Amino acid sequence: MVHCDELLEYALVYGDYKGIPKLQIRKALAKGYDAVLRVDIQGAATLSKALSKSVVFVFVAVESEMALVERRDPGGRSLTL
């Protein structure tokens, strides 16, 4: 998908490419849906360029590193906000 330019944004993470497929997002937007994406600050910058005025960013931050650790699920994969 990376080499075929099928991703809105992508990054190489621990040896694997992770990204957001253009087709999925374009289909959702064409149907009038909003798309909620979880990206880092670099991904947000890329999406800002790709989607221009049709994007709104919401950045979520915790009050401390300890709060971040406490909010992790037992598997350590997601956070409760």
PDB file with SEQRES, HELIX, SHEET and CRYST1 records, atoms N, CA, C and O in Angstrom:
SEQRES   1 A   81  MET VAL HIS CYS ASP GLU LEU LEU GLU TYR ALA LEU VAL          
SEQRES   2 A   81  TYR GLY ASP TYR LYS GLY ILE PRO LYS LEU GLN ILE ARG          
SEQRES   3 A   81  LYS ALA LEU ALA LYS GLY TYR ASP ALA VAL LEU ARG VAL          
SEQRES   4 A   81  ASP ILE GLN GLY ALA ALA THR LEU SER LYS ALA LEU SER          
SEQRES   5 A   81  LYS SER VAL VAL PHE VAL PHE VAL ALA VAL GLU SER GLU          
SEQRES   6 A   81  MET ALA LEU VAL GLU ARG ARG ASP PRO GLY GLY ARG SER          
SEQRES   7 A   81  LEU THR LEU                                                  
HELIX    1 AA1 LYS A   22  ALA A   30  1                                   9    
HELIX    2 AA2 ILE A   41  LEU A   51  1                                  11    
HELIX    3 AA3 SER A   52  SER A   54  5                                   3    
HELIX    4 AA4 GLU A   65  ARG A   71  1                                   7    
SHEET    1 AA1 2 LEU A   7  VAL A  13  0                                        
SHEET    2 AA1 2 ASP A  16  PRO A  21 -1                                        
CRYST1    1.000    1.000    1.000  90.00  90.00  90.00 P 1           1          
ATOM      1  N   MET A   1       0.818  -1.197   0.000  1.00  0.00           N  
ATOM      2  CA  MET A   1       0.000   0.000   0.000  1.00  0.00           C  
ATOM      3  C   MET A   1       0.863   1.263   0.000  1.00  0.00           C  
ATOM      4  O   MET A   1       0.511   2.268  -0.618  1.00  0.00           O  
ATOM      5  N   VAL A   2       1.981   1.198   0.692  1.00  0.00           N  
ATOM      6  CA  VAL A   2       2.874   2.357   0.747  1.00  0.00           C  
ATOM      7  C   VAL A   2       3.406   2.678  -0.645  1.00  0.00           C  
ATOM      8  O   VAL A   2       3.390   3.833  -1.072  1.00  0.00           O  
ATOM      9  N   HIS A   3       3.870   1.668  -1.339  1.00  0.00           N  
ATOM     10  CA  HIS A   3       4.507   1.885  -2.646  1.00  0.00           C  
ATOM     11  C   HIS A   3       3.496   2.236  -3.738  1.00  0.00           C  
ATOM     12  O   HIS A   3       3.875   2.758  -4.786  1.00  0.00           O  
ATOM     13  N   CYS A   4       2.219   1.954  -3.501  1.00  0.00           N  
ATOM     14  CA  CYS A   4       1.164   2.272  -4.480  1.00  0.00           C  
ATOM     15  C   CYS A   4       0.457   3.582  -4.148  1.00  0.00           C  
ATOM     16  O   CYS A   4      -0.538   3.926  -4.787  1.00  0.00           O  
ATOM     17  N   ASP A   5       0.964   4.318  -3.149  1.00  0.00           N  
ATOM     18  CA  ASP A   5       0.390   5.604  -2.744  1.00  0.00           C  
ATOM     19  C   ASP A   5      -1.081   5.466  -2.341  1.00  0.00           C  
ATOM     20  O   ASP A   5      -1.913   6.299  -2.702  1.00  0.00           O  
ATOM     21  N   GLU A   6      -1.390   4.401  -1.586  1.00  0.00           N  
ATOM     22  CA  GLU A   6      -2.762   4.146  -1.153  1.00  0.00           C  
ATOM     23  C   GLU A   6      -3.038   4.596   0.278  1.00  0.00           C  
ATOM     24  O   GLU A   6      -4.125   4.358   0.805  1.00  0.00           O  
ATOM     25  N   LEU A   7      -2.062   5.243   0.908  1.00  0.00           N  
ATOM     26  CA  LEU A   7      -2.227   5.664   2.301  1.00  0.00           C  
ATOM     27  C   LEU A   7      -2.217   7.185   2.412  1.00  0.00           C  
ATOM     28  O   LEU A   7      -1.425   7.863   1.758  1.00  0.00           O  
ATOM     29  N   LEU A   8      -3.115   7.712   3.255  1.00  0.00           N  
ATOM     30  CA  LEU A   8      -3.123   9.155   3.526  1.00  0.00           C  
ATOM     31  C   LEU A   8      -1.868   9.549   4.279  1.00  0.00           C  
ATOM     32  O   LEU A   8      -1.244  10.568   3.982  1.00  0.00           O  
ATOM     33  N   GLU A   9      -1.510   8.747   5.240  1.00  0.00           N  
ATOM     34  CA  GLU A   9      -0.288   8.971   6.003  1.00  0.00           C  
ATOM     35  C   GLU A   9       0.194   7.623   6.475  1.00  0.00           C  
ATOM     36  O   GLU A   9      -0.598   6.695   6.640  1.00  0.00           O  
ATOM     37  N   TYR A  10       1.489   7.509   6.695  1.00  0.00           N  
ATOM     38  CA  TYR A  10       2.041   6.248   7.174  1.00  0.00           C  
ATOM     39  C   TYR A  10       3.366   6.498   7.873  1.00  0.00           C  
ATOM     40  O   TYR A  10       3.980   7.556   7.735  1.00  0.00           O  
ATOM     41  N   ALA A  11       3.787   5.490   8.628  1.00  0.00           N  
ATOM     42  CA  ALA A  11       5.077   5.551   9.304  1.00  0.00           C  
ATOM     43  C   ALA A  11       5.619   4.138   9.422  1.00  0.00           C  
ATOM     44  O   ALA A  11       4.858   3.172   9.448  1.00  0.00           O  
ATOM     45  N   LEU A  12       6.904   4.026   9.492  1.00  0.00           N  
ATOM     46  CA  LEU A  12       7.558   2.752   9.724  1.00  0.00           C  
ATOM     47  C   LEU A  12       7.697   2.594  11.231  1.00  0.00           C  
ATOM     48  O   LEU A  12       8.416   3.353  11.881  1.00  0.00           O  
ATOM     49  N   VAL A  13       7.003   1.603  11.782  1.00  0.00           N  
ATOM     50  CA  VAL A  13       6.976   1.387  13.229  1.00  0.00           C  
ATOM     51  C   VAL A  13       7.494  -0.013  13.534  1.00  0.00           C  
ATOM     52  O   VAL A  13       6.866  -1.005  13.165  1.00  0.00           O  
ATOM     53  N   TYR A  14       8.628  -0.091  14.201  1.00  0.00           N  
ATOM     54  CA  TYR A  14       9.232  -1.375  14.562  1.00  0.00           C  
ATOM     55  C   TYR A  14       9.331  -2.322  13.362  1.00  0.00           C  
ATOM     56  O   TYR A  14       9.053  -3.515  13.483  1.00  0.00           O  
ATOM     57  N   GLY A  15       9.723  -1.789  12.214  1.00  0.00           N  
ATOM     58  CA  GLY A  15       9.938  -2.601  11.033  1.00  0.00           C  
ATOM     59  C   GLY A  15       8.711  -2.853  10.175  1.00  0.00           C  
ATOM     60  O   GLY A  15       8.821  -3.466   9.113  1.00  0.00           O  
ATOM     61  N   ASP A  16       7.538  -2.394  10.612  1.00  0.00           N  
ATOM     62  CA  ASP A  16       6.301  -2.559   9.846  1.00  0.00           C  
ATOM     63  C   ASP A  16       5.719  -1.194   9.516  1.00  0.00           C  
ATOM     64  O   ASP A  16       5.788  -0.267  10.323  1.00  0.00           O  
ATOM     65  N   TYR A  17       5.142  -1.076   8.319  1.00  0.00           N  
ATOM     66  CA  TYR A  17       4.457   0.154   7.961  1.00  0.00           C  
ATOM     67  C   TYR A  17       3.069   0.168   8.582  1.00  0.00           C  
ATOM     68  O   TYR A  17       2.333  -0.816   8.499  1.00  0.00           O  
ATOM     69  N   LYS A  18       2.719   1.271   9.196  1.00  0.00           N  
ATOM     70  CA  LYS A  18       1.387   1.502   9.751  1.00  0.00           C  
ATOM     71  C   LYS A  18       0.841   2.740   9.072  1.00  0.00           C  
ATOM     72  O   LYS A  18       1.563   3.722   8.905  1.00  0.00           O  
ATOM     73  N   GLY A  19      -0.423   2.711   8.677  1.00  0.00           N  
ATOM     74  CA  GLY A  19      -0.962   3.876   8.001  1.00  0.00           C  
ATOM     75  C   GLY A  19      -2.464   3.846   7.875  1.00  0.00           C  
ATOM     76  O   GLY A  19      -3.118   2.895   8.302  1.00  0.00           O  
ATOM     77  N   ILE A  20      -3.003   4.890   7.288  1.00  0.00           N  
ATOM     78  CA  ILE A  20      -4.437   5.059   7.118  1.00  0.00           C  
ATOM     79  C   ILE A  20      -4.761   5.007   5.630  1.00  0.00           C  
ATOM     80  O   ILE A  20      -4.328   5.869   4.866  1.00  0.00           O  
ATOM     81  N   PRO A  21      -5.535   3.981   5.214  1.00  0.00           N  
ATOM     82  CA  PRO A  21      -5.870   3.842   3.799  1.00  0.00           C  
ATOM     83  C   PRO A  21      -6.732   5.005   3.285  1.00  0.00           C  
ATOM     84  O   PRO A  21      -7.729   5.375   3.905  1.00  0.00           O  
ATOM     85  N   LYS A  22      -6.334   5.565   2.156  1.00  0.00           N  
ATOM     86  CA  LYS A  22      -7.082   6.665   1.545  1.00  0.00           C  
ATOM     87  C   LYS A  22      -8.512   6.253   1.206  1.00  0.00           C  
ATOM     88  O   LYS A  22      -9.453   7.008   1.450  1.00  0.00           O  
ATOM     89  N   LEU A  23      -8.673   5.067   0.650  1.00  0.00           N  
ATOM     90  CA  LEU A  23      -9.982   4.627   0.178  1.00  0.00           C  
ATOM     91  C   LEU A  23     -11.012   4.583   1.306  1.00  0.00           C  
ATOM     92  O   LEU A  23     -12.144   5.033   1.131  1.00  0.00           O  
ATOM     93  N   GLN A  24     -10.627   4.047   2.453  1.00  0.00           N  
ATOM     94  CA  GLN A  24     -11.555   3.982   3.591  1.00  0.00           C  
ATOM     95  C   GLN A  24     -12.028   5.365   4.006  1.00  0.00           C  
ATOM     96  O   GLN A  24     -13.220   5.578   4.227  1.00  0.00           O  
ATOM     97  N   ILE A  25     -11.115   6.286   4.109  1.00  0.00           N  
ATOM     98  CA  ILE A  25     -11.459   7.634   4.559  1.00  0.00           C  
ATOM     99  C   ILE A  25     -12.289   8.346   3.502  1.00  0.00           C  
ATOM    100  O   ILE A  25     -13.283   8.993   3.832  1.00  0.00           O  
ATOM    101  N   ARG A  26     -11.904   8.240   2.257  1.00  0.00           N  
ATOM    102  CA  ARG A  26     -12.664   8.908   1.194  1.00  0.00           C  
ATOM    103  C   ARG A  26     -14.084   8.370   1.095  1.00  0.00           C  
ATOM    104  O   ARG A  26     -15.017   9.141   0.870  1.00  0.00           O  
ATOM    105  N   LYS A  27     -14.267   7.059   1.259  1.00  0.00           N  
ATOM    106  CA  LYS A  27     -15.614   6.469   1.233  1.00  0.00           C  
ATOM    107  C   LYS A  27     -16.464   7.010   2.379  1.00  0.00           C  
ATOM    108  O   LYS A  27     -17.627   7.364   2.183  1.00  0.00           O  
ATOM    109  N   ALA A  28     -15.882   7.073   3.574  1.00  0.00           N  
ATOM    110  CA  ALA A  28     -16.619   7.582   4.732  1.00  0.00           C  
ATOM    111  C   ALA A  28     -17.008   9.045   4.536  1.00  0.00           C  
ATOM    112  O   ALA A  28     -18.151   9.424   4.794  1.00  0.00           O  
ATOM    113  N   LEU A  29     -16.075   9.858   4.086  1.00  0.00           N  
ATOM    114  CA  LEU A  29     -16.358  11.277   3.873  1.00  0.00           C  
ATOM    115  C   LEU A  29     -17.386  11.481   2.766  1.00  0.00           C  
ATOM    116  O   LEU A  29     -18.226  12.376   2.858  1.00  0.00           O  
ATOM    117  N   ALA A  30     -17.326  10.653   1.714  1.00  0.00           N  
ATOM    118  CA  ALA A  30     -18.288  10.759   0.613  1.00  0.00           C  
ATOM    119  C   ALA A  30     -19.707  10.444   1.078  1.00  0.00           C  
ATOM    120  O   ALA A  30     -20.673  10.962   0.517  1.00  0.00           O  
ATOM    121  N   LYS A  31     -19.840   9.599   2.097  1.00  0.00           N  
ATOM    122  CA  LYS A  31     -21.153   9.264   2.653  1.00  0.00           C  
ATOM    123  C   LYS A  31     -21.622  10.295   3.678  1.00  0.00           C  
ATOM    124  O   LYS A  31     -22.718  10.179   4.227  1.00  0.00           O  
ATOM    125  N   GLY A  32     -20.797  11.290   3.928  1.00  0.00           N  
ATOM    126  CA  GLY A  32     -21.160  12.328   4.879  1.00  0.00           C  
ATOM    127  C   GLY A  32     -20.770  12.006   6.311  1.00  0.00           C  
ATOM    128  O   GLY A  32     -21.159  12.722   7.234  1.00  0.00           O  
ATOM    129  N   TYR A  33     -20.010  10.940   6.509  1.00  0.00           N  
ATOM    130  CA  TYR A  33     -19.566  10.562   7.853  1.00  0.00           C  
ATOM    131  C   TYR A  33     -18.348  11.379   8.254  1.00  0.00           C  
ATOM    132  O   TYR A  33     -17.600  11.874   7.410  1.00  0.00           O  
ATOM    133  N   ASP A  34     -18.170  11.505   9.535  1.00  0.00           N  
ATOM    134  CA  ASP A  34     -16.929  12.046  10.068  1.00  0.00           C  
ATOM    135  C   ASP A  34     -15.996  10.867  10.325  1.00  0.00           C  
ATOM    136  O   ASP A  34     -16.457   9.772  10.648  1.00  0.00           O  
ATOM    137  N   ALA A  35     -14.721  11.076  10.188  1.00  0.00           N  
ATOM    138  CA  ALA A  35     -13.736  10.029  10.467  1.00  0.00           C  
ATOM    139  C   ALA A  35     -12.921  10.457  11.672  1.00  0.00           C  
ATOM    140  O   ALA A  35     -12.415  11.578  11.723  1.00  0.00           O  
ATOM    141  N   VAL A  36     -12.797   9.569  12.631  1.00  0.00           N  
ATOM    142  CA  VAL A  36     -11.978   9.826  13.817  1.00  0.00           C  
ATOM    143  C   VAL A  36     -10.748   8.938  13.706  1.00  0.00           C  
ATOM    144  O   VAL A  36     -10.860   7.715  13.617  1.00  0.00           O  
ATOM    145  N   LEU A  37      -9.591   9.554  13.712  1.00  0.00           N  
ATOM    146  CA  LEU A  37      -8.337   8.835  13.528  1.00  0.00           C  
ATOM    147  C   LEU A  37      -7.429   9.048  14.725  1.00  0.00           C  
ATOM    148  O   LEU A  37      -7.379  10.143  15.286  1.00  0.00           O  
ATOM    149  N   ARG A  38      -6.722   8.021  15.111  1.00  0.00           N  
ATOM    150  CA  ARG A  38      -5.743   8.153  16.193  1.00  0.00           C  
ATOM    151  C   ARG A  38      -4.358   8.173  15.555  1.00  0.00           C  
ATOM    152  O   ARG A  38      -3.877   7.155  15.056  1.00  0.00           O  
ATOM    153  N   VAL A  39      -3.734   9.328  15.578  1.00  0.00           N  
ATOM    154  CA  VAL A  39      -2.416   9.498  14.961  1.00  0.00           C  
ATOM    155  C   VAL A  39      -1.512  10.278  15.901  1.00  0.00           C  
ATOM    156  O   VAL A  39      -1.981  10.942  16.826  1.00  0.00           O  
ATOM    157  N   ASP A  40      -0.215  10.189  15.655  1.00  0.00           N  
ATOM    158  CA  ASP A  40       0.723  10.989  16.431  1.00  0.00           C  
ATOM    159  C   ASP A  40       0.848  12.373  15.792  1.00  0.00           C  
ATOM    160  O   ASP A  40       0.169  12.678  14.812  1.00  0.00           O  
ATOM    161  N   ILE A  41       1.704  13.186  16.345  1.00  0.00           N  
ATOM    162  CA  ILE A  41       1.826  14.565  15.882  1.00  0.00           C  
ATOM    163  C   ILE A  41       2.339  14.633  14.443  1.00  0.00           C  
ATOM    164  O   ILE A  41       1.935  15.517  13.688  1.00  0.00           O  
ATOM    165  N   GLN A  42       3.222  13.711  14.056  1.00  0.00           N  
ATOM    166  CA  GLN A  42       3.704  13.689  12.674  1.00  0.00           C  
ATOM    167  C   GLN A  42       2.579  13.299  11.721  1.00  0.00           C  
ATOM    168  O   GLN A  42       2.447  13.872  10.639  1.00  0.00           O  
ATOM    169  N   GLY A  43       1.769  12.323  12.127  1.00  0.00           N  
ATOM    170  CA  GLY A  43       0.620  11.929  11.307  1.00  0.00           C  
ATOM    171  C   GLY A  43      -0.366  13.062  11.162  1.00  0.00           C  
ATOM    172  O   GLY A  43      -0.937  13.259  10.089  1.00  0.00           O  
ATOM    173  N   ALA A  44      -0.576  13.817  12.240  1.00  0.00           N  
ATOM    174  CA  ALA A  44      -1.486  14.958  12.191  1.00  0.00           C  
ATOM    175  C   ALA A  44      -0.985  16.008  11.199  1.00  0.00           C  
ATOM    176  O   ALA A  44      -1.777  16.592  10.459  1.00  0.00           O  
ATOM    177  N   ALA A  45       0.312  16.243  11.184  1.00  0.00           N  
ATOM    178  CA  ALA A  45       0.878  17.221  10.250  1.00  0.00           C  
ATOM    179  C   ALA A  45       0.687  16.762   8.804  1.00  0.00           C  
ATOM    180  O   ALA A  45       0.356  17.564   7.931  1.00  0.00           O  
ATOM    181  N   THR A  46       0.894  15.477   8.559  1.00  0.00           N  
ATOM    182  CA  THR A  46       0.704  14.932   7.211  1.00  0.00           C  
ATOM    183  C   THR A  46      -0.755  15.024   6.794  1.00  0.00           C  
ATOM    184  O   THR A  46      -1.054  15.421   5.667  1.00  0.00           O  
ATOM    185  N   LEU A  47      -1.669  14.660   7.695  1.00  0.00           N  
ATOM    186  CA  LEU A  47      -3.099  14.721   7.387  1.00  0.00           C  
ATOM    187  C   LEU A  47      -3.559  16.154   7.157  1.00  0.00           C  
ATOM    188  O   LEU A  47      -4.432  16.403   6.325  1.00  0.00           O  
ATOM    189  N   SER A  48      -2.981  17.085   7.884  1.00  0.00           N  
ATOM    190  CA  SER A  48      -3.328  18.488   7.699  1.00  0.00           C  
ATOM    191  C   SER A  48      -3.035  18.931   6.269  1.00  0.00           C  
ATOM    192  O   SER A  48      -3.827  19.652   5.662  1.00  0.00           O  
ATOM    193  N   LYS A  49      -1.904  18.500   5.738  1.00  0.00           N  
ATOM    194  CA  LYS A  49      -1.549  18.838   4.353  1.00  0.00           C  
ATOM    195  C   LYS A  49      -2.447  18.113   3.353  1.00  0.00           C  
ATOM    196  O   LYS A  49      -2.866  18.693   2.352  1.00  0.00           O  
ATOM    197  N   ALA A  50      -2.739  16.841   3.632  1.00  0.00           N  
ATOM    198  CA  ALA A  50      -3.504  16.020   2.690  1.00  0.00           C  
ATOM    199  C   ALA A  50      -4.984  16.398   2.648  1.00  0.00           C  
ATOM    200  O   ALA A  50      -5.607  16.351   1.587  1.00  0.00           O  
ATOM    201  N   LEU A  51      -5.546  16.770   3.795  1.00  0.00           N  
ATOM    202  CA  LEU A  51      -6.987  17.023   3.876  1.00  0.00           C  
ATOM    203  C   LEU A  51      -7.329  18.502   3.985  1.00  0.00           C  
ATOM    204  O   LEU A  51      -8.506  18.862   3.984  1.00  0.00           O  
ATOM    205  N   SER A  52      -6.350  19.337   4.076  1.00  0.00           N  
ATOM    206  CA  SER A  52      -6.472  20.800   4.180  1.00  0.00           C  
ATOM    207  C   SER A  52      -7.572  21.244   5.134  1.00  0.00           C  
ATOM    208  O   SER A  52      -7.483  20.994   6.336  1.00  0.00           O  
ATOM    209  N   LYS A  53      -8.593  21.891   4.625  1.00  0.00           N  
ATOM    210  CA  LYS A  53      -9.598  22.516   5.489  1.00  0.00           C  
ATOM    211  C   LYS A  53     -10.660  21.549   6.017  1.00  0.00           C  
ATOM    212  O   LYS A  53     -11.507  21.952   6.813  1.00  0.00           O  
ATOM    213  N   SER A  54     -10.633  20.307   5.599  1.00  0.00           N  
ATOM    214  CA  SER A  54     -11.673  19.375   6.038  1.00  0.00           C  
ATOM    215  C   SER A  54     -11.266  18.584   7.274  1.00  0.00           C  
ATOM    216  O   SER A  54     -11.845  17.534   7.555  1.00  0.00           O  
ATOM    217  N   VAL A  55     -10.278  19.075   8.012  1.00  0.00           N  
ATOM    218  CA  VAL A  55      -9.780  18.328   9.167  1.00  0.00           C  
ATOM    219  C   VAL A  55      -9.823  19.182  10.431  1.00  0.00           C  
ATOM    220  O   VAL A  55      -9.542  20.380  10.401  1.00  0.00           O  
ATOM    221  N   VAL A  56     -10.180  18.541  11.535  1.00  0.00           N  
ATOM    222  CA  VAL A  56     -10.160  19.169  12.856  1.00  0.00           C  
ATOM    223  C   VAL A  56      -9.326  18.276  13.749  1.00  0.00           C  
ATOM    224  O   VAL A  56      -9.528  17.062  13.769  1.00  0.00           O  
ATOM    225  N   PHE A  57      -8.403  18.846  14.481  1.00  0.00           N  
ATOM    226  CA  PHE A  57      -7.543  18.058  15.359  1.00  0.00           C  
ATOM    227  C   PHE A  57      -7.936  18.256  16.808  1.00  0.00           C  
ATOM    228  O   PHE A  57      -8.210  19.373  17.248  1.00  0.00           O  
ATOM    229  N   VAL A  58      -7.959  17.158  17.541  1.00  0.00           N  
ATOM    230  CA  VAL A  58      -8.181  17.182  18.983  1.00  0.00           C  
ATOM    231  C   VAL A  58      -7.021  16.408  19.595  1.00  0.00           C  
ATOM    232  O   VAL A  58      -6.860  15.216  19.332  1.00  0.00           O  
ATOM    233  N   PHE A  59      -6.231  17.066  20.393  1.00  0.00           N  
ATOM    234  CA  PHE A  59      -5.105  16.416  21.041  1.00  0.00           C  
ATOM    235  C   PHE A  59      -5.471  16.138  22.491  1.00  0.00           C  
ATOM    236  O   PHE A  59      -5.930  17.025  23.211  1.00  0.00           O  
ATOM    237  N   VAL A  60      -5.263  14.906  22.905  1.00  0.00           N  
ATOM    238  CA  VAL A  60      -5.590  14.494  24.267  1.00  0.00           C  
ATOM    239  C   VAL A  60      -4.287  14.266  25.015  1.00  0.00           C  
ATOM    240  O   VAL A  60      -3.390  13.576  24.529  1.00  0.00           O  
ATOM    241  N   ALA A  61      -4.196  14.844  26.186  1.00  0.00           N  
ATOM    242  CA  ALA A  61      -3.006  14.670  27.013  1.00  0.00           C  
ATOM    243  C   ALA A  61      -3.431  14.362  28.439  1.00  0.00           C  
ATOM    244  O   ALA A  61      -4.467  14.834  28.908  1.00  0.00           O  
ATOM    245  N   VAL A  62      -2.632  13.577  29.111  1.00  0.00           N  
ATOM    246  CA  VAL A  62      -2.915  13.265  30.515  1.00  0.00           C  
ATOM    247  C   VAL A  62      -2.142  14.229  31.404  1.00  0.00           C  
ATOM    248  O   VAL A  62      -1.200  14.893  30.971  1.00  0.00           O  
ATOM    249  N   GLU A  63      -2.568  14.282  32.647  1.00  0.00           N  
ATOM    250  CA  GLU A  63      -1.963  15.248  33.558  1.00  0.00           C  
ATOM    251  C   GLU A  63      -0.558  14.862  34.026  1.00  0.00           C  
ATOM    252  O   GLU A  63       0.204  15.724  34.462  1.00  0.00           O  
ATOM    253  N   SER A  64      -0.209  13.575  33.940  1.00  0.00           N  
ATOM    254  CA  SER A  64       1.125  13.147  34.346  1.00  0.00           C  
ATOM    255  C   SER A  64       1.444  11.791  33.734  1.00  0.00           C  
ATOM    256  O   SER A  64       0.557  11.092  33.243  1.00  0.00           O  
ATOM    257  N   GLU A  65       2.717  11.430  33.770  1.00  0.00           N  
ATOM    258  CA  GLU A  65       3.118  10.120  33.256  1.00  0.00           C  
ATOM    259  C   GLU A  65       2.493   9.006  34.089  1.00  0.00           C  
ATOM    260  O   GLU A  65       2.107   7.973  33.541  1.00  0.00           O  
ATOM    261  N   MET A  66       2.388   9.195  35.399  1.00  0.00           N  
ATOM    262  CA  MET A  66       1.786   8.188  36.273  1.00  0.00           C  
ATOM    263  C   MET A  66       0.313   7.992  35.916  1.00  0.00           C  
ATOM    264  O   MET A  66      -0.170   6.860  35.912  1.00  0.00           O  
ATOM    265  N   ALA A  67      -0.393   9.052  35.624  1.00  0.00           N  
ATOM    266  CA  ALA A  67      -1.794   8.928  35.222  1.00  0.00           C  
ATOM    267  C   ALA A  67      -1.904   8.119  33.937  1.00  0.00           C  
ATOM    268  O   ALA A  67      -2.837   7.331  33.778  1.00  0.00           O  
ATOM    269  N   LEU A  68      -0.969   8.305  33.028  1.00  0.00           N  
ATOM    270  CA  LEU A  68      -0.957   7.546  31.783  1.00  0.00           C  
ATOM    271  C   LEU A  68      -0.793   6.052  32.077  1.00  0.00           C  
ATOM    272  O   LEU A  68      -1.498   5.223  31.501  1.00  0.00           O  
ATOM    273  N   VAL A  69       0.119   5.716  32.955  1.00  0.00           N  
ATOM    274  CA  VAL A  69       0.340   4.318  33.332  1.00  0.00           C  
ATOM    275  C   VAL A  69      -0.906   3.745  33.990  1.00  0.00           C  
ATOM    276  O   VAL A  69      -1.286   2.612  33.696  1.00  0.00           O  
ATOM    277  N   GLU A  70      -1.543   4.492  34.863  1.00  0.00           N  
ATOM    278  CA  GLU A  70      -2.722   4.019  35.579  1.00  0.00           C  
ATOM    279  C   GLU A  70      -3.919   3.812  34.653  1.00  0.00           C  
ATOM    280  O   GLU A  70      -4.785   2.989  34.950  1.00  0.00           O  
ATOM    281  N   ARG A  71      -3.984   4.528  33.557  1.00  0.00           N  
ATOM    282  CA  ARG A  71      -5.126   4.437  32.646  1.00  0.00           C  
ATOM    283  C   ARG A  71      -5.004   3.315  31.624  1.00  0.00           C  
ATOM    284  O   ARG A  71      -5.967   3.038  30.909  1.00  0.00           O  
ATOM    285  N   ARG A  72      -3.879   2.679  31.536  1.00  0.00           N  
ATOM    286  CA  ARG A  72      -3.698   1.598  30.574  1.00  0.00           C  
ATOM    287  C   ARG A  72      -4.558   0.397  30.950  1.00  0.00           C  
ATOM    288  O   ARG A  72      -4.760   0.109  32.130  1.00  0.00           O  
ATOM    289  N   ASP A  73      -5.054  -0.290  29.950  1.00  0.00           N  
ATOM    290  CA  ASP A  73      -5.797  -1.526  30.224  1.00  0.00           C  
ATOM    291  C   ASP A  73      -4.796  -2.616  30.635  1.00  0.00           C  
ATOM    292  O   ASP A  73      -3.591  -2.428  30.470  1.00  0.00           O  
ATOM    293  N   PRO A  74      -5.272  -3.749  31.168  1.00  0.00           N  
ATOM    294  CA  PRO A  74      -4.354  -4.791  31.626  1.00  0.00           C  
ATOM    295  C   PRO A  74      -3.386  -5.282  30.540  1.00  0.00           C  
ATOM    296  O   PRO A  74      -2.260  -5.670  30.853  1.00  0.00           O  
ATOM    297  N   GLY A  75      -3.803  -5.272  29.289  1.00  0.00           N  
ATOM    298  CA  GLY A  75      -2.917  -5.683  28.203  1.00  0.00           C  
ATOM    299  C   GLY A  75      -1.967  -4.584  27.774  1.00  0.00           C  
ATOM    300  O   GLY A  75      -1.047  -4.838  26.996  1.00  0.00           O  
ATOM    301  N   GLY A  76      -2.167  -3.359  28.264  1.00  0.00           N  
ATOM    302  CA  GLY A  76      -1.292  -2.244  27.952  1.00  0.00           C  
ATOM    303  C   GLY A  76      -1.473  -1.682  26.552  1.00  0.00           C  
ATOM    304  O   GLY A  76      -0.593  -0.983  26.051  1.00  0.00           O  
ATOM    305  N   ARG A  77      -2.608  -1.978  25.909  1.00  0.00           N  
ATOM    306  CA  ARG A  77      -2.792  -1.559  24.517  1.00  0.00           C  
ATOM    307  C   ARG A  77      -3.648  -0.330  24.347  1.00  0.00           C  
ATOM    308  O   ARG A  77      -3.536   0.344  23.324  1.00  0.00           O  
ATOM    309  N   SER A  78      -4.491  -0.010  25.296  1.00  0.00           N  
ATOM    310  CA  SER A  78      -5.356   1.158  25.122  1.00  0.00           C  
ATOM    311  C   SER A  78      -5.489   1.895  26.443  1.00  0.00           C  
ATOM    312  O   SER A  78      -5.106   1.399  27.503  1.00  0.00           O  
ATOM    313  N   LEU A  79      -6.039   3.082  26.345  1.00  0.00           N  
ATOM    314  CA  LEU A  79      -6.201   3.937  27.516  1.00  0.00           C  
ATOM    315  C   LEU A  79      -7.679   4.227  27.715  1.00  0.00           C  
ATOM    316  O   LEU A  79      -8.448   4.264  26.754  1.00  0.00           O  
ATOM    317  N   THR A  80      -8.072   4.432  28.958  1.00  0.00           N  
ATOM    318  CA  THR A  80      -9.402   4.936  29.231  1.00  0.00           C  
ATOM    319  C   THR A  80      -9.246   6.417  29.522  1.00  0.00           C  
ATOM    320  O   THR A  80      -8.410   6.823  30.329  1.00  0.00           O  
ATOM    321  N   LEU A  81     -10.056   7.209  28.859  1.00  0.00           N  
ATOM    322  CA  LEU A  81      -9.942   8.673  29.018  1.00  0.00           C  
ATOM    323  C   LEU A  81     -11.084   9.211  29.831  1.00  0.00           C  
ATOM    324  O   LEU A  81     -11.159  10.417  30.070  1.00  0.00           O  
TER     325      LEU A  81                                                      
END                                                                             
